[in-house]
C-alpha cells in the first residue's frame, strides 16, 4: 500500500495545479483520476487565461432579454425543457446573486484571483517549458450592431477601465486590419489586451502534470468515489492497488458532488454544458485572435488542431446525451463571420462547466473534516484560475499567510 501526505482527486487544470503547489511546499502528493490529465473539462475550453474577466458572468435581469431566453431559440444559451424544473431553483439563486450590488461585491472578492491568474500561469509555463503554447495577444469582442458596440464600449469604460485593464476600441477598418479574414457582417470590436490564449489547453495540463511527475509526484488511475475515511486519513482504490493519504483534496470539477455528497456535504453545484468543434479555413484565411461574437453568442479560437468553435451554455442533466442544437445554430453564424472549411472532428466535443450560484469557487477546508479540502466550482474560468487556486489552497494547507483572504471562497458560506 502506497501512502502520501495528500491525495488530490481530479487531474484537470485545478487538480494538477493544486498538486504542483503542494509539492513545492514539500508535500508528497498522489494525483488520482479515472482518465489521464487534461482529458475532461480542461480539454474543451476556449483556451483563454482571462485576466480581463473581473466581472463574473451573471444572470440577465432585463425583461426583454429574459423573454428572449425563455423562447429557447438562442445560440448563446439553450435549455432542455424536461430539465428546466430541476434547475429552476438554482437559476433563481443565480439571479439573486446577480443583483447589481451583490455582483459588485462578488467581483471585488474574485478580483485577487483574477489579477494573479496570468502571473501564476507564467511561472508554471516557464517551469514546464511550455512557452510555445501561450500567445499574449489578448482577444477581441466583435459586434454586428452599432448599438451593441456602443453598449460594449460603455461597459468597458464603466466596469473594466477602473481596474486598469487595457483595451482598444476598433471601428470596422481597424478590426479588419487586425483580422483581415473577417467578413463585413461586423461593424467593430473591442480588443482586450491583457489576457493570454493557449493553443492546446489539454496539452498545457498534460505539461503541468509532467512537471509534477518529474519533481517526484505520483499520478494514478482510479475512481475518486472509492475515497473513504481510514485511521489517520483516507483510503482510496487505484489500478495499482489501494492507497492512503493523510489529507484529501476534492478537485473534480463537475463530478465533485460524486464525492462530497457521500461525505455528507450538500453544495448547490450545477453544470453548464457546452460544445466545441474544430474547422479548417478556406482561401488561406488565418484567425489571429480569439473572437467572441457578442451578438450571436459563440467563440472562435485558433488552436493547434484548427479553428475551434465553442458554444455558449446548455442547461441539461450533466450526464444526458449530447444535443446538436447549439452547434447547429452557431455554425452557420460562424461561417458568416469567417471562411471556415470542413469539420475536423468526427463528432462535437461535450464539456461540463461546474458552477455555483454566487459565481465563486469553493476553495478551502471542509467544515466537518479537518483533513478534507475542496477546490471546485470555477464556473467559466477553470483554466484561468487553476494555478492561482492551487497556490491559495496550498498556502492555507501549509499554514502560510495566504496572498489573499480565502474567506470569500470558503465552503461554510453554503
C-alpha positions as a Markdown table, in Angstrom:
| # | Residue | x | y | z |
|---|---|---|---|---|
| 1 | Unk | 0.0 | 0.0 | 0.0 |
| 2 | Unk | 1.3 | 3.4 | -1.0 |
| 3 | Unk | 0.9 | 6.3 | 1.4 |
| 4 | Unk | 1.3 | 10.0 | 0.7 |
| 5 | Unk | 0.7 | 13.3 | 2.5 |
| 6 | Unk | -2.1 | 14.3 | 0.2 |
| 7 | Unk | -4.3 | 12.7 | -2.4 |
| 8 | Unk | -5.7 | 15.2 | -5.0 |
| 9 | Unk | -8.8 | 13.9 | -6.6 |
| 10 | Unk | -9.1 | 15.2 | -10.2 |
| 11 | Unk | -6.4 | 15.7 | -12.8 |
| 12 | Unk | -7.8 | 18.7 | -14.6 |
| 13 | Unk | -6.2 | 22.1 | -14.5 |
| 14 | Unk | -7.3 | 22.8 | -10.9 |
| 15 | Unk | -6.2 | 19.4 | -9.5 |
| 16 | Unk | -2.9 | 19.4 | -11.3 |
| 17 | Unk | -2.2 | 23.0 | -10.1 |
| 18 | Unk | -3.1 | 22.1 | -6.5 |
| 19 | Unk | -0.8 | 19.1 | -6.7 |
| 20 | Unk | 2.1 | 21.2 | -8.0 |
| 21 | Unk | 1.8 | 23.9 | -5.4 |
| 22 | Unk | 1.5 | 21.3 | -2.5 |
| 23 | Unk | 4.6 | 19.6 | -3.9 |
| 24 | Unk | 6.5 | 22.9 | -3.9 |
| 25 | Unk | 5.8 | 23.1 | -0.2 |
| 26 | Unk | 7.4 | 19.7 | 0.5 |
| 27 | Unk | 4.3 | 17.5 | 0.5 |
| 28 | Unk | 4.3 | 14.1 | -1.1 |
| 29 | Unk | 1.2 | 14.1 | -3.4 |
| 30 | Unk | -0.8 | 11.4 | -5.2 |
| 31 | Unk | -2.9 | 12.7 | -8.1 |
| 32 | Unk | -5.8 | 10.4 | -8.9 |
| 33 | Unk | -8.2 | 10.4 | -11.8 |
| 34 | Unk | -10.1 | 7.9 | -13.9 |
| 35 | Unk | -8.5 | 9.4 | -17.1 |
| 36 | Unk | -5.2 | 10.9 | -18.0 |
| 37 | Unk | -4.6 | 14.6 | -17.0 |
| 38 | Unk | -6.4 | 17.2 | -19.0 |
| 39 | Unk | -8.9 | 14.9 | -20.8 |
| 40 | Unk | -12.2 | 16.1 | -19.3 |
| 41 | Unk | -13.4 | 19.7 | -18.8 |
| 42 | Unk | -9.9 | 21.0 | -19.2 |
| 43 | Unk | -9.8 | 19.7 | -22.8 |
| 44 | Unk | -12.6 | 21.7 | -24.3 |
| 45 | Unk | -12.5 | 25.3 | -23.1 |
| 46 | Unk | -11.9 | 28.4 | -25.1 |
| 47 | Unk | -8.2 | 28.5 | -24.2 |
| 48 | Unk | -8.2 | 31.9 | -22.6 |
| 49 | Unk | -6.4 | 33.0 | -19.4 |
| 50 | Unk | -9.0 | 35.6 | -18.9 |
| 51 | Unk | -7.1 | 38.3 | -17.0 |
| 52 | Unk | -9.8 | 40.8 | -18.1 |
| 53 | Unk | -12.7 | 39.0 | -16.6 |
| 54 | Unk | -13.1 | 41.0 | -13.4 |
| 55 | Unk | -16.9 | 40.8 | -13.5 |
| 56 | Unk | -18.3 | 37.2 | -13.4 |
| 57 | Unk | -20.8 | 36.0 | -16.0 |
| 58 | Unk | -24.1 | 36.9 | -14.3 |
| 59 | Unk | -27.8 | 36.2 | -14.8 |
| 60 | Unk | -29.5 | 38.7 | -17.1 |
| 61 | Unk | -32.1 | 40.9 | -15.4 |
| 62 | Unk | -33.7 | 42.8 | -18.3 |
| 63 | Unk | -37.2 | 41.6 | -19.0 |
| 64 | Unk | -36.7 | 41.7 | -22.8 |
| 65 | Unk | -33.5 | 39.6 | -22.5 |
| 66 | Unk | -35.2 | 37.1 | -20.2 |
| 67 | Unk | -38.2 | 36.8 | -22.6 |
| 68 | Unk | -35.8 | 36.1 | -25.4 |
| 69 | Unk | -34.1 | 33.3 | -23.5 |
| 70 | Unk | -37.4 | 31.9 | -22.4 |
| 71 | Unk | -38.2 | 31.3 | -26.1 |
| 72 | Unk | -35.2 | 28.9 | -26.2 |
| 73 | Unk | -34.1 | 29.9 | -29.7 |
| 74 | Unk | -30.7 | 31.4 | -28.9 |
| 75 | Unk | -27.2 | 30.4 | -29.8 |
| 76 | Unk | -25.6 | 31.5 | -26.5 |
| 77 | Unk | -28.0 | 29.7 | -24.2 |
| 78 | Unk | -30.2 | 26.7 | -24.5 |
| 79 | Unk | -32.1 | 24.6 | -22.1 |
| 80 | Unk | -33.7 | 21.1 | -22.1 |
| 81 | Unk | -37.4 | 21.7 | -21.3 |
| 82 | Unk | -37.5 | 18.5 | -19.3 |
| 83 | Unk | -34.6 | 19.6 | -17.2 |
| 84 | Unk | -35.9 | 23.1 | -16.6 |
| 85 | Unk | -37.9 | 22.3 | -13.4 |
| 86 | Unk | -34.9 | 20.7 | -11.8 |
| 87 | Unk | -32.5 | 23.6 | -12.5 |
| 88 | Unk | -35.1 | 26.4 | -11.7 |
| 89 | Unk | -34.2 | 26.7 | -8.0 |
| 90 | Unk | -30.5 | 27.0 | -8.9 |
| 91 | Unk | -31.3 | 29.6 | -11.5 |
| 92 | Unk | -33.3 | 31.6 | -9.0 |
| 93 | Unk | -30.3 | 31.7 | -6.7 |
| 94 | Unk | -28.1 | 32.7 | -9.6 |
| 95 | Unk | -30.5 | 35.5 | -10.4 |
| 96 | Unk | -30.5 | 36.6 | -6.8 |
| 97 | Unk | -26.7 | 36.9 | -6.6 |
| 98 | Unk | -26.6 | 38.7 | -9.9 |
| 99 | Unk | -28.3 | 41.8 | -8.5 |
| 100 | Unk | -26.0 | 44.8 | -9.1 |
| 101 | Unk | -25.0 | 45.4 | -5.5 |
| 102 | Unk | -24.3 | 41.7 | -4.9 |
| 103 | Unk | -22.5 | 41.3 | -8.2 |
| 104 | Unk | -20.2 | 44.2 | -7.3 |
| 105 | Unk | -19.3 | 42.6 | -4.1 |
| 106 | Unk | -18.6 | 39.2 | -5.7 |
| 107 | Unk | -16.5 | 40.9 | -8.4 |
| 108 | Unk | -14.4 | 42.5 | -5.7 |
| 109 | Unk | -14.0 | 39.2 | -3.9 |
| 110 | Unk | -12.9 | 37.5 | -7.2 |
| 111 | Unk | -10.5 | 40.2 | -8.2 |
| 112 | Unk | -7.4 | 38.9 | -6.3 |
| 113 | Unk | -7.7 | 35.6 | -8.1 |
| 114 | Unk | -8.2 | 37.2 | -11.5 |
| 115 | Unk | -5.4 | 39.7 | -11.0 |
| 116 | Unk | -2.9 | 37.0 | -10.2 |
| 117 | Unk | -4.1 | 34.4 | -12.7 |
| 118 | Unk | -1.7 | 35.2 | -15.6 |
| 119 | Unk | 1.4 | 35.5 | -13.4 |
| 120 | Unk | 0.7 | 32.1 | -11.8 |
| 121 | Unk | 0.4 | 30.6 | -15.2 |
| 122 | Unk | 3.5 | 32.2 | -16.5 |
| 123 | Unk | 5.5 | 30.7 | -13.6 |
| 124 | Unk | 4.3 | 27.2 | -14.4 |
| 125 | Unk | 4.6 | 27.6 | -18.1 |
| 126 | Unk | 8.2 | 28.7 | -17.7 |
| 127 | Unk | 9.0 | 25.8 | -15.3 |
| 128 | Unk | 7.3 | 23.3 | -17.7 |
| 129 | Unk | 8.9 | 24.6 | -20.9 |
| 130 | Unk | 5.5 | 25.3 | -22.5 |
| 131 | Unk | 6.0 | 28.8 | -23.7 |
| 132 | Unk | 5.1 | 27.7 | -27.3 |
| 133 | Unk | 1.6 | 27.1 | -26.2 |
| 134 | Unk | 0.8 | 30.6 | -25.0 |
| 135 | Unk | 0.1 | 33.7 | -27.1 |
| 136 | Unk | -0.1 | 37.0 | -25.3 |
| 137 | Unk | -2.2 | 38.8 | -27.9 |
| 138 | Unk | -5.4 | 39.4 | -26.0 |
| 139 | Unk | -8.8 | 38.6 | -27.5 |
| 140 | Unk | -11.5 | 40.5 | -29.4 |
| 141 | Unk | -15.2 | 41.0 | -28.9 |
| 142 | Unk | -16.8 | 41.6 | -32.3 |
| 143 | Unk | -20.1 | 43.3 | -32.9 |
| 144 | Unk | -22.6 | 43.1 | -35.7 |
| 145 | Unk | -24.8 | 46.0 | -34.4 |
| 146 | Unk | -23.7 | 49.6 | -33.7 |
| 147 | Unk | -26.0 | 49.7 | -30.7 |
| 148 | Unk | -24.4 | 46.6 | -29.2 |
| 149 | Unk | -20.9 | 48.1 | -29.8 |
| 150 | Unk | -21.9 | 51.3 | -28.0 |
| 151 | Unk | -23.2 | 49.2 | -25.1 |
| 152 | Unk | -19.9 | 47.3 | -25.0 |
| 153 | Unk | -17.8 | 50.4 | -25.1 |
| 154 | Unk | -19.8 | 51.9 | -22.2 |
| 155 | Unk | -19.4 | 48.7 | -20.2 |
| 156 | Unk | -15.7 | 48.6 | -20.8 |
| 157 | Unk | -15.3 | 52.3 | -19.7 |
| 158 | Unk | -17.5 | 52.0 | -16.6 |
| 159 | Unk | -16.7 | 48.5 | -15.3 |
| 160 | Unk | -13.3 | 47.4 | -16.6 |
| 161 | Unk | -11.2 | 50.6 | -17.1 |
| 162 | Unk | -11.3 | 51.4 | -13.4 |
| 163 | Unk | -9.4 | 48.1 | -12.8 |
| 164 | Unk | -6.6 | 49.3 | -15.1 |
| 165 | Unk | -7.4 | 46.8 | -17.9 |
| 166 | Unk | -6.2 | 47.8 | -21.3 |
| 167 | Unk | -8.4 | 47.7 | -24.4 |
| 168 | Unk | -8.7 | 49.2 | -27.9 |
| 169 | Unk | -12.0 | 50.2 | -29.4 |
| 170 | Unk | -12.0 | 49.2 | -33.0 |
| 171 | Unk | -14.1 | 50.5 | -35.9 |
| 172 | Unk | -14.7 | 48.3 | -38.9 |
| 173 | Unk | -11.5 | 49.3 | -40.6 |
| 174 | Unk | -9.3 | 48.9 | -37.5 |
| 175 | Unk | -10.9 | 45.5 | -36.8 |
| 176 | Unk | -10.3 | 44.5 | -40.4 |
| 177 | Unk | -6.6 | 45.5 | -40.1 |
| 178 | Unk | -6.2 | 43.1 | -37.1 |
| 179 | Unk | -8.4 | 40.3 | -38.6 |
| 180 | Unk | -8.3 | 40.6 | -42.4 |
| 181 | Unk | -10.2 | 37.3 | -42.9 |
| 182 | Unk | -13.3 | 38.7 | -41.2 |
| 183 | Unk | -16.4 | 39.4 | -43.3 |
| 184 | Unk | -18.2 | 42.7 | -43.4 |
| 185 | Unk | -21.0 | 41.5 | -41.1 |
| 186 | Unk | -19.2 | 43.1 | -38.2 |
| 187 | Unk | -19.2 | 46.8 | -37.5 |
| 188 | Unk | -16.4 | 47.0 | -34.9 |
| 189 | Unk | -15.0 | 45.4 | -31.8 |
| 190 | Unk | -13.2 | 45.8 | -28.5 |
| 191 | Unk | -9.7 | 44.3 | -28.3 |
| 192 | Unk | -8.9 | 43.2 | -24.7 |
| 193 | Unk | -5.1 | 43.4 | -24.5 |
| 194 | Unk | -4.3 | 41.8 | -21.1 |
| 195 | Unk | -5.4 | 38.2 | -21.5 |
| 196 | Unk | -3.4 | 35.4 | -23.0 |
| 197 | Unk | -4.6 | 32.4 | -25.1 |
| 198 | Unk | -3.5 | 28.8 | -25.1 |
| 199 | Unk | -3.2 | 26.8 | -28.3 |
| 200 | Unk | -3.9 | 23.5 | -26.7 |
| 201 | Unk | -5.4 | 23.5 | -23.2 |
| 202 | Unk | -5.2 | 19.8 | -22.8 |
| 203 | Unk | -1.5 | 19.8 | -23.7 |
| 204 | Unk | -1.0 | 22.6 | -21.2 |
| 205 | Unk | -2.5 | 20.5 | -18.4 |
| 206 | Unk | -0.5 | 17.4 | -19.5 |
| 207 | Unk | 2.6 | 19.5 | -19.5 |
| 208 | Unk | 2.0 | 20.7 | -16.0 |
| 209 | Unk | 1.3 | 17.1 | -14.9 |
| 210 | Unk | 4.6 | 16.0 | -16.5 |
| 211 | Unk | 6.4 | 18.7 | -14.4 |
| 212 | Unk | 4.6 | 17.3 | -11.3 |
| 213 | Unk | 5.9 | 13.8 | -12.1 |
| 214 | Unk | 9.4 | 15.0 | -12.9 |
| 215 | Unk | 9.5 | 16.5 | -9.5 |
| 216 | Unk | 8.5 | 13.2 | -7.9 |
| 217 | Unk | 4.8 | 13.3 | -7.9 |
| 218 | Unk | 2.7 | 10.2 | -8.5 |
| 219 | Unk | -0.2 | 10.1 | -10.9 |
| 220 | Unk | -2.5 | 7.1 | -10.6 |
| 221 | Unk | -5.7 | 5.8 | -12.3 |
| 222 | Unk | -8.7 | 5.2 | -10.1 |
| 223 | Unk | -12.2 | 6.1 | -9.2 |
| 224 | Unk | -12.4 | 9.0 | -6.8 |
| 225 | Unk | -15.7 | 7.7 | -5.4 |
| 226 | Unk | -13.6 | 5.0 | -3.7 |
| 227 | Unk | -12.4 | 7.6 | -1.2 |
| 228 | Unk | -13.2 | 6.6 | 2.4 |
| 229 | Unk | -12.1 | 7.5 | 5.8 |
| 230 | Unk | -9.3 | 5.5 | 7.3 |
| 231 | Unk | -7.3 | 5.7 | 10.5 |
| 232 | Unk | -5.2 | 8.8 | 10.3 |
| 233 | Unk | -6.6 | 9.9 | 7.0 |
| 234 | Unk | -8.1 | 8.5 | 3.8 |
| 235 | Unk | -8.1 | 5.3 | 1.8 |
| 236 | Unk | -8.7 | 5.0 | -1.9 |
| 237 | Unk | -8.5 | 2.4 | -4.7 |
| 238 | Unk | -6.2 | 2.7 | -7.7 |
| 239 | Unk | -5.4 | 0.4 | -10.7 |
| 240 | Unk | -2.1 | -0.4 | -8.9 |
| 241 | Unk | -3.8 | -1.3 | -5.6 |
| 242 | Unk | -5.0 | 0.6 | -2.5 |
| 243 | Unk | -3.5 | 3.9 | -1.5 |
| 244 | Unk | -3.7 | 6.0 | 1.7 |
| 245 | Unk | -3.1 | 9.7 | 2.4 |
| 246 | Unk | -3.2 | 11.9 | 5.4 |
| 247 | Unk | -5.3 | 14.6 | 3.6 |
| 248 | Unk | -7.6 | 14.6 | 0.5 |
| 249 | Unk | -8.5 | 17.4 | -1.9 |
| 250 | Unk | -11.6 | 17.2 | -4.0 |
| 251 | Unk | -10.9 | 18.9 | -7.3 |
| 252 | Unk | -13.2 | 17.0 | -9.6 |
| 253 | Unk | -15.0 | 19.9 | -11.3 |
| 254 | Unk | -18.5 | 18.9 | -12.3 |
| 255 | Unk | -18.0 | 15.5 | -10.7 |
| 256 | Unk | -17.1 | 16.8 | -7.3 |
| 257 | Unk | -20.6 | 16.0 | -5.9 |
| 258 | Unk | -20.0 | 12.4 | -6.6 |
| 259 | Unk | -17.6 | 12.5 | -3.7 |
| 260 | Unk | -18.7 | 15.3 | -1.4 |
| 261 | Unk | -22.3 | 14.1 | -1.2 |
| 262 | Unk | -21.2 | 10.7 | 0.1 |
| 263 | Unk | -19.3 | 12.6 | 2.8 |
| 264 | Unk | -22.3 | 14.4 | 4.0 |
| 265 | Unk | -22.0 | 17.7 | 2.1 |
| 266 | Unk | -24.5 | 19.5 | 0.0 |
| 267 | Unk | -23.4 | 22.3 | -2.3 |
| 268 | Unk | -25.5 | 24.0 | -4.9 |
| 269 | Unk | -23.3 | 22.8 | -7.7 |
| 270 | Unk | -24.8 | 23.0 | -11.2 |
| 271 | Unk | -23.4 | 22.2 | -14.6 |
| 272 | Unk | -23.4 | 24.4 | -17.7 |
| 273 | Unk | -22.7 | 22.2 | -20.6 |
| 274 | Unk | -21.0 | 23.3 | -23.8 |
| 275 | Unk | -19.7 | 22.0 | -27.1 |
| 276 | Unk | -16.8 | 22.6 | -29.5 |
| 277 | Unk | -15.8 | 21.6 | -33.0 |
| 278 | Unk | -12.6 | 22.3 | -35.0 |
| 279 | Unk | -12.6 | 23.6 | -38.5 |
| 280 | Unk | -10.1 | 24.3 | -41.3 |
| 281 | Unk | -10.3 | 27.5 | -43.2 |
| 282 | Unk | -10.6 | 28.3 | -46.9 |
| 283 | Unk | -8.7 | 30.6 | -49.1 |
| 284 | Unk | -5.7 | 30.8 | -46.8 |
| 285 | Unk | -7.7 | 32.6 | -44.1 |
| 286 | Unk | -6.0 | 33.0 | -40.7 |
| 287 | Unk | -7.5 | 33.9 | -37.4 |
| 288 | Unk | -5.1 | 36.0 | -35.4 |
| 289 | Unk | -7.0 | 36.4 | -32.1 |
| 290 | Unk | -9.7 | 34.6 | -30.2 |
| 291 | Unk | -13.0 | 36.2 | -31.2 |
| 292 | Unk | -16.3 | 36.4 | -29.2 |
| 293 | Unk | -19.3 | 37.2 | -31.5 |
| 294 | Unk | -21.3 | 39.2 | -28.9 |
| 295 | Unk | -24.5 | 39.5 | -30.9 |
| 296 | Unk | -24.7 | 35.8 | -31.8 |
| 297 | Unk | -23.1 | 34.3 | -28.7 |
| 298 | Unk | -20.3 | 31.9 | -29.7 |
| 299 | Unk | -16.5 | 32.0 | -29.7 |
| 300 | Unk | -13.8 | 31.2 | -32.3 |
| 301 | Unk | -10.3 | 30.4 | -31.2 |
| 302 | Unk | -7.1 | 29.4 | -33.0 |
| 303 | Unk | -6.0 | 26.0 | -31.7 |
| 304 | Unk | -3.2 | 23.6 | -32.6 |
| 305 | Unk | -5.9 | 21.5 | -34.3 |
| 306 | Unk | -7.6 | 24.3 | -36.2 |
| 307 | Unk | -10.2 | 26.9 | -35.5 |
| 308 | Unk | -12.2 | 25.9 | -32.5 |
| 309 | Unk | -15.9 | 27.0 | -32.4 |
| 310 | Unk | -17.1 | 27.0 | -28.8 |
| 311 | Unk | -20.7 | 27.3 | -28.0 |
| 312 | Unk | -22.4 | 29.1 | -25.1 |
| 313 | Unk | -24.4 | 27.5 | -22.3 |
| 314 | Unk | -26.6 | 24.4 | -22.3 |
| 315 | Unk | -28.7 | 23.6 | -19.2 |
| 316 | Unk | -29.3 | 19.9 | -19.3 |
| 317 | Unk | -28.6 | 17.0 | -17.0 |
| 318 | Unk | -24.8 | 16.5 | -16.5 |
| 319 | Unk | -24.9 | 13.0 | -17.9 |
| 320 | Unk | -27.6 | 13.4 | -20.6 |
| 321 | Unk | -26.6 | 12.5 | -24.2 |
| 322 | Unk | -25.2 | 15.3 | -26.4 |
| 323 | Unk | -27.6 | 17.6 | -28.2 |
| 324 | Unk | -26.7 | 19.0 | -31.7 |
| 325 | Unk | -28.8 | 22.1 | -31.2 |
| 326 | Unk | -26.3 | 24.7 | -30.1 |
| 327 | Unk | -23.6 | 23.8 | -32.6 |
| 328 | Unk | -26.1 | 23.6 | -35.4 |
| 329 | Unk | -27.2 | 27.1 | -34.6 |
| 330 | Unk | -23.8 | 28.5 | -34.2 |
| 331 | Unk | -22.0 | 27.1 | -37.2 |
| 332 | Unk | -23.9 | 29.0 | -39.9 |
| 333 | Unk | -23.4 | 32.2 | -38.0 |
| 334 | Unk | -19.7 | 31.4 | -37.6 |
| 335 | Unk | -19.4 | 30.8 | -41.4 |
| 336 | Unk | -20.9 | 34.2 | -42.0 |
| 337 | Unk | -18.0 | 35.7 | -39.9 |
| 338 | Unk | -15.0 | 33.7 | -41.1 |
| 339 | Unk | -14.4 | 31.4 | -44.1 |
| 340 | Unk | -14.5 | 28.1 | -42.3 |
| 341 | Unk | -13.7 | 24.9 | -44.1 |
| 342 | Unk | -14.7 | 21.3 | -43.2 |
| 343 | Unk | -15.3 | 20.0 | -39.7 |
| 344 | Unk | -12.1 | 18.3 | -38.4 |
| 345 | Unk | -13.6 | 16.3 | -35.6 |
| 346 | Unk | -15.7 | 13.2 | -36.1 |
| 347 | Unk | -18.3 | 14.5 | -33.6 |
| 348 | Unk | -18.7 | 17.5 | -31.4 |
| 349 | Unk | -17.0 | 17.5 | -28.0 |
| 350 | Unk | -19.2 | 17.9 | -25.0 |
| 351 | Unk | -17.9 | 19.6 | -21.9 |
| 352 | Unk | -19.3 | 20.5 | -18.5 |
| 353 | Unk | -18.6 | 23.7 | -16.5 |
| 354 | Unk | -19.0 | 23.3 | -12.7 |
| 355 | Unk | -20.9 | 26.4 | -11.5 |
| 356 | Unk | -22.1 | 27.7 | -8.1 |
| 357 | Unk | -24.9 | 30.3 | -8.0 |
| 358 | Unk | -22.7 | 33.0 | -6.3 |
| 359 | Unk | -20.2 | 32.7 | -9.2 |
| 360 | Unk | -17.3 | 31.9 | -6.9 |
| 361 | Unk | -15.5 | 28.6 | -6.4 |
| 362 | Unk | -15.2 | 26.7 | -3.2 |
| 363 | Unk | -11.6 | 26.8 | -2.1 |
| 364 | Unk | -10.7 | 25.7 | 1.4 |
| 365 | Unk | -11.2 | 23.2 | 4.3 |
| 366 | Unk | -14.3 | 21.1 | 4.5 |
| 367 | Unk | -16.3 | 22.3 | 7.5 |
| 368 | Unk | -16.7 | 18.9 | 9.2 |
| 369 | Unk | -13.4 | 17.2 | 8.3 |
| 370 | Unk | -10.0 | 18.7 | 9.3 |
| 371 | Unk | -8.2 | 16.6 | 6.7 |
| 372 | Unk | -10.5 | 17.2 | 3.7 |
| 373 | Unk | -10.2 | 20.2 | 1.3 |
| 374 | Unk | -12.2 | 21.5 | -1.6 |
| 375 | Unk | -11.2 | 23.2 | -4.9 |
| 376 | Unk | -14.1 | 23.2 | -7.4 |
| 377 | Unk | -16.8 | 25.3 | -8.9 |
| 378 | Unk | -14.8 | 27.7 | -11.1 |
| 379 | Unk | -17.7 | 28.5 | -13.5 |
| 380 | Unk | -16.3 | 29.5 | -16.9 |
| 381 | Unk | -12.8 | 30.2 | -15.6 |
| 382 | Unk | -11.2 | 26.9 | -14.6 |
| 383 | Unk | -8.3 | 27.3 | -17.0 |
| 384 | Unk | -7.8 | 30.9 | -15.9 |
| 385 | Unk | -8.0 | 30.2 | -12.1 |
| 386 | Unk | -6.3 | 26.8 | -11.9 |
| 387 | Unk | -2.8 | 27.8 | -10.9 |
| 388 | Unk | -3.9 | 30.7 | -8.6 |
| 389 | Unk | -6.3 | 28.3 | -6.9 |
| 390 | Unk | -3.5 | 25.8 | -6.4 |
| 391 | Unk | -1.4 | 28.5 | -4.8 |
| 392 | Unk | -4.1 | 29.7 | -2.5 |
| 393 | Unk | -5.2 | 26.3 | -1.3 |
| 394 | Unk | -1.6 | 25.1 | -0.8 |
| 395 | Unk | -0.7 | 28.2 | 1.2 |
| 396 | Unk | -3.7 | 27.6 | 3.5 |
| 397 | Unk | -3.0 | 23.9 | 3.8 |
| 398 | Unk | 0.7 | 24.6 | 4.7 |
| 399 | Unk | -0.2 | 27.1 | 7.3 |
| 400 | Unk | 1.3 | 30.0 | 5.4 |
| 401 | Unk | -0.1 | 33.5 | 5.2 |
| 402 | Unk | -2.2 | 33.4 | 2.0 |
| 403 | Unk | -1.7 | 36.0 | -0.6 |
| 404 | Unk | -5.4 | 37.0 | -0.3 |
| 405 | Unk | -8.1 | 36.3 | 2.3 |
| 406 | Unk | -9.6 | 32.9 | 1.5 |
| 407 | Unk | -12.8 | 33.5 | 3.4 |
| 408 | Unk | -14.9 | 34.6 | 0.4 |
| 409 | Unk | -14.4 | 31.1 | -1.2 |
| 410 | Unk | -15.0 | 29.1 | 2.0 |
| 411 | Unk | -17.2 | 26.1 | 2.0 |
| 412 | Unk | -19.1 | 27.4 | 5.0 |
| 413 | Unk | -20.9 | 30.0 | 3.0 |
| 414 | Unk | -23.4 | 27.3 | 1.9 |
